Amino acid sequence: MENLTNEEKDYYELLVDLLENGEISDSERNILNKRKEKYSISDSRASEIEEFAKQERLQNLKPQNDSENSYYELILDFMENGIVSESNRKILNKRLEKYGITEARAKELEYFAKQEYLESKNKLSSYNTTYTNNDYRITDLLRIIEYNEEEIVNDKPLSIHKLLKESDIITLSIGMNELYYKLTINTDNIYSYIDEMMEDMSKLFHEINKYNHKQVFVLGYYNITNDNQDIFNYANIKLKNLCLKEGYTYIPLNSILNDKIYFQNDNKIYPNKLGYQQIYKIIVEKIKNYWYNTNCI
């Protein structure tokens, strides 16, 4: 990549080192955000540098000889929905010695195969926002699922149970209304209030699990004020622990929506288009990380 400043070059070199492990973790993303802020690198420029580093790494992961190409093609043959089954994994492991490929290199080739698969499946077959409403509270969504409420979509009734069963990916952002409502009144007994919120959230997760056992992404809470960060930290820790218990993927929005430019709209506690683009970017990264770590050598 040409025309990098010294600061951008340092940011790029850090990216290259972090990408050696595959996808970038939450803690590593926090480090990058701090470095980006320190060097005054814009979000768009940072994204450009990161995309270049990722593409450069993928080029280096491509099969380099006939043996690696044969092994790579075998991975593609065995891969179903981006995943290699346990039985096929055993066959791949037996071929390592035959092709003279180390386990580390085999992991890189499989990572490349999964990235190619993701690129080929980059477009969603459908995206449903029927049960999306900024006014929902946790108890509202819980009631909708418990009573299997229906909405009319394309002139046909669509129940929440049917939607949950057919969804490959669920993104869940709920609880902001309750949290900010309480903060606008007072902070008395706020931690007990959050505990009660999380009890309702646990019930919601339990209901979702009845109808969906695939990927669920849960968005954490972000603080648009300069106060009460300890309260948001507490709520996010409780939410993250619930996600870990259920096997859901927690996304810490506090470290993503860390600039006022993401909230330049009339609805102050909700992100603008740029903010939602940042959320989308991290969800895509999480999905790729999921594919990379699922059944990988």
C-alpha positions in Angstrom: 0.0 0.0 0.0 1.5 3.3 -1.1 1.6 6.8 0.4 1.2 5.7 4.0 2.3 8.2 6.6 4.6 7.0 9.4 1.6 6.7 11.7 -0.5 4.8 9.1 2.5 2.5 8.5 2.7 1.7 12.2 -1.1 1.1 12.3 -0.8 -1.2 9.2 2.1 -3.2 10.7 0.1 -3.7 13.9 -2.8 -4.9 11.8 -0.6 -7.4 10.0 0.6 -8.8 13.3 -2.9 -9.1 14.8 -4.2 -10.8 11.6 -1.7 -13.6 12.0 -4.1 -15.2 14.4 -7.0 -15.1 12.0 -9.8 -12.6 12.8 -9.4 -9.6 15.2 -10.7 -10.2 18.7 -12.6 -7.7 20.9 -9.5 -6.9 23.0 -7.4 -6.5 19.8 -10.1 -4.2 18.3 -9.9 -2.0 21.4 -6.1 -1.7 20.9 -6.6 -0.7 17.3 -9.2 1.9 18.2 -6.8 3.4 20.7 -4.0 3.5 18.1 -6.3 4.9 15.5 -7.3 7.7 17.9 -3.7 8.4 18.9 -2.7 8.8 15.3 -5.8 10.7 14.3 -6.6 8.2 11.6 -10.2 8.5 10.3 -12.6 5.6 10.4 -12.7 5.5 6.6 -8.9 5.5 6.3 -8.5 2.9 9.0 -11.0 0.7 7.1 -9.1 1.1 3.9 -5.8 0.1 5.5 -7.5 -2.9 7.3 -9.1 -4.1 4.1 -5.7 -3.9 2.3 -4.0 -5.9 5.1 -6.7 -8.6 5.0 -6.5 -9.0 1.2 -2.7 -9.1 1.4 -2.9 -11.8 4.0 -5.4 -13.8 1.9 -3.0 -13.7 -1.1 -0.3 -15.1 1.1 -2.5 -17.9 2.3 -3.3 -19.1 -1.2 -2.0 -22.6 -2.2 1.7 -22.2 -3.2 2.3 -25.6 -4.9 0.6 -28.7 -6.3 0.5 -30.5 -2.9 -1.1 -27.5 -1.2 -3.5 -27.1 -4.1 -4.6 -30.7 -3.9 -5.2 -30.4 -0.2 -7.0 -27.1 -0.6 -9.3 -28.7 -3.3 -10.1 -31.5 -0.9 -11.1 -29.0 1.8 -13.5 -27.4 -0.7 -15.0 -30.8 -1.5 -15.5 -31.7 2.1 -16.8 -28.3 3.2 -20.6 -28.1 3.7 -22.1 -24.7 4.6 -18.6 -23.5 5.4 -17.9 -26.3 7.9 -15.9 -29.5 7.7 -17.6 -32.5 9.5 -15.7 -34.6 12.1 -15.6 -37.6 9.8 -14.1 -35.5 6.9 -11.8 -33.9 9.4 -10.2 -37.3 10.1 -9.6 -37.8 6.4 -8.0 -34.4 6.0 -5.7 -35.1 8.9 -4.5 -38.4 7.3 -3.7 -36.5 4.1 -1.4 -34.0 5.9 1.6 -36.4 5.9 0.9 -37.6 2.3 1.0 -34.0 1.0 3.9 -32.9 3.4 1.8 -30.2 4.9 2.2 -29.0 8.5 -0.8 -28.5 10.8 -0.1 -24.8 10.9 -0.1 -24.5 7.1 -3.2 -26.7 6.9 -5.0 -24.3 9.2 -4.1 -21.4 7.0 -5.3 -23.2 3.9 -8.6 -24.0 5.6 -9.0 -20.4 6.7 -8.5 -19.3 3.1 -11.1 -21.8 1.9 -13.6 -20.5 4.5 -12.9 -16.9 3.4 -13.6 -17.9 -0.2 -16.8 -19.6 0.9 -17.9 -16.5 2.8 -17.2 -14.3 -0.2 -19.3 -16.6 -2.4 -22.2 -16.4 0.1 -21.7 -12.7 0.9 -25.3 -11.7 0.1 -28.2 -12.5 2.5 -31.0 -14.6 0.9 -33.4 -12.5 3.1 -33.4 -10.0 5.9 -36.4 -9.7 8.1 -37.1 -6.6 10.3 -40.8 -7.5 11.1 -40.2 -7.6 14.8 -37.9 -4.5 15.0 -39.2 -1.6 17.0 -37.3 1.1 18.9 -40.0 1.2 21.5 -39.7 -2.5 22.5 -38.8 -3.3 26.0 -37.4 -6.7 27.0 -40.8 -7.7 28.4 -42.5 -6.6 25.2 -40.4 -8.9 23.1 -40.8 -11.7 25.7 -44.6 -11.4 25.5 -44.5 -11.5 21.7 -42.6 -14.8 21.7 -44.6 -16.3 24.5 -47.9 -15.6 22.7 -46.5 -16.3 19.2 -47.8 -13.1 17.8 -48.2 -12.6 14.1 -47.6 -9.8 11.6 -48.7 -9.5 8.0 -45.8 -9.8 5.6 -46.3 -9.8 1.9 -50.1 -10.3 2.5 -49.4 -13.4 4.6 -49.3 -13.9 8.3 -45.8 -14.5 9.8 -45.5 -15.7 13.4 -42.5 -15.0 15.5 -42.0 -18.7 16.2 -41.8 -19.4 12.4 -39.3 -16.6 12.0 -37.1 -17.8 14.8 -37.1 -21.4 13.5 -36.1 -20.3 10.0 -33.5 -17.7 10.9 -29.8 -18.6 10.5 -28.7 -15.4 12.3 -30.5 -13.4 14.9 -29.4 -9.9 16.0 -30.8 -8.8 19.3 -30.6 -5.3 20.6 -33.0 -4.8 23.6 -32.9 -3.1 27.0 -31.7 0.4 26.0 -35.1 1.9 26.6 -35.4 0.6 30.2 -31.9 1.6 31.0 -32.1 5.2 29.7 -35.6 5.6 31.1 -34.4 4.8 34.6 -31.4 7.1 34.2 -33.6 10.0 33.3 -35.6 9.6 36.5 -32.9 8.8 39.1 -30.2 6.3 39.8 -31.7 5.0 43.1 -31.4 1.3 43.3 -30.1 1.2 39.8 -28.1 -2.0 40.2 -31.1 -3.8 41.5 -33.1 -2.4 38.6 -30.4 -3.8 36.2 -30.5 -7.2 37.9 -34.3 -7.3 37.3 -33.7 -6.4 33.6 -31.2 -9.3 33.3 -33.7 -11.7 34.9 -36.2 -10.7 32.1 -33.3 -11.0 29.6 -32.6 -14.5 30.8 -36.3 -15.5 30.3 -36.1 -14.0 26.8 -33.0 -16.0 25.9 -34.8 -19.1 27.2 -37.7 -18.5 24.9 -35.5 -17.9 21.9 -33.7 -21.2 22.6 -37.0 -23.1 22.2 -37.1 -22.1 18.5 -33.6 -21.3 17.4 -30.2 -23.0 18.1 -28.1 -21.2 15.5 -26.2 -17.9 15.7 -27.5 -15.2 18.0 -25.7 -11.8 18.2 -26.5 -9.7 21.2 -25.6 -6.0 21.1 -24.3 -4.4 24.3 -25.2 -1.0 25.8 -23.4 2.2 24.9 -23.2 5.4 26.9 -24.1 8.6 25.0 -23.5 10.7 28.1 -20.3 11.6 30.0 -21.7 10.2 33.2 -22.7 6.9 34.8 -20.1 4.8 33.0 -19.9 2.4 36.0 -23.6 1.7 35.5 -23.2 0.8 31.9 -20.2 -1.3 32.7 -22.2 -3.2 35.2 -25.1 -3.8 32.8 -22.7 -4.9 30.0 -20.9 -7.4 32.3 -24.2 -8.9 33.4 -25.4 -9.1 29.7 -22.1 -10.6 28.6 -22.2 -13.3 31.2 -25.7 -14.2 30.1 -24.5 -14.5 26.6 -21.6 -16.7 27.6 -24.0 -19.0 29.5 -26.3 -19.4 26.4 -23.5 -19.6 23.8 -24.6 -16.3 22.2 -22.1 -13.8 20.7 -21.9 -10.6 22.7 -20.9 -7.4 20.8 -19.6 -4.6 23.0 -21.0 -1.5 21.4 -19.3 0.8 23.9 -16.0 0.2 22.1 -17.5 0.5 18.7 -19.8 3.6 18.9 -17.1 5.6 20.6 -17.6 8.9 18.7 -20.4 11.5 18.6 -20.5 11.3 14.8 -22.3 8.0 15.2 -25.3 9.8 16.8 -25.9 12.8 14.7 -29.6 12.4 14.3 -32.9 13.4 15.9 -33.2 10.2 17.9 -30.4 10.8 20.3 -30.0 7.4 22.0 -30.0 5.5 18.7 -27.2 5.4 16.1 -27.4 7.2 12.7 -26.6 5.5 9.4 -22.8 5.7 10.0 -23.3 4.1 13.4 -25.3 1.2 12.1 -22.6 0.7 9.4 -20.1 0.3 12.2 -22.3 -2.3 13.9 -22.8 -4.1 10.6 -19.0 -4.2 10.1 -18.3 -5.8 13.5 -21.2 -8.4 13.0 -19.7 -9.5 9.7 -16.3 -9.8 11.4 -17.9 -11.9 14.1 -19.5 -14.2 11.5 -16.2 -14.7 9.8 -14.5 -15.4 13.1 -17.3 -18.0 13.8 -16.6 -19.8 10.6 -12.9 -19.7 11.2 -13.1 -21.3 14.6 -15.9 -23.8 13.9 -14.4 -27.3 13.4 -11.0 -25.9 12.4 -7.9 -28.0 12.9 
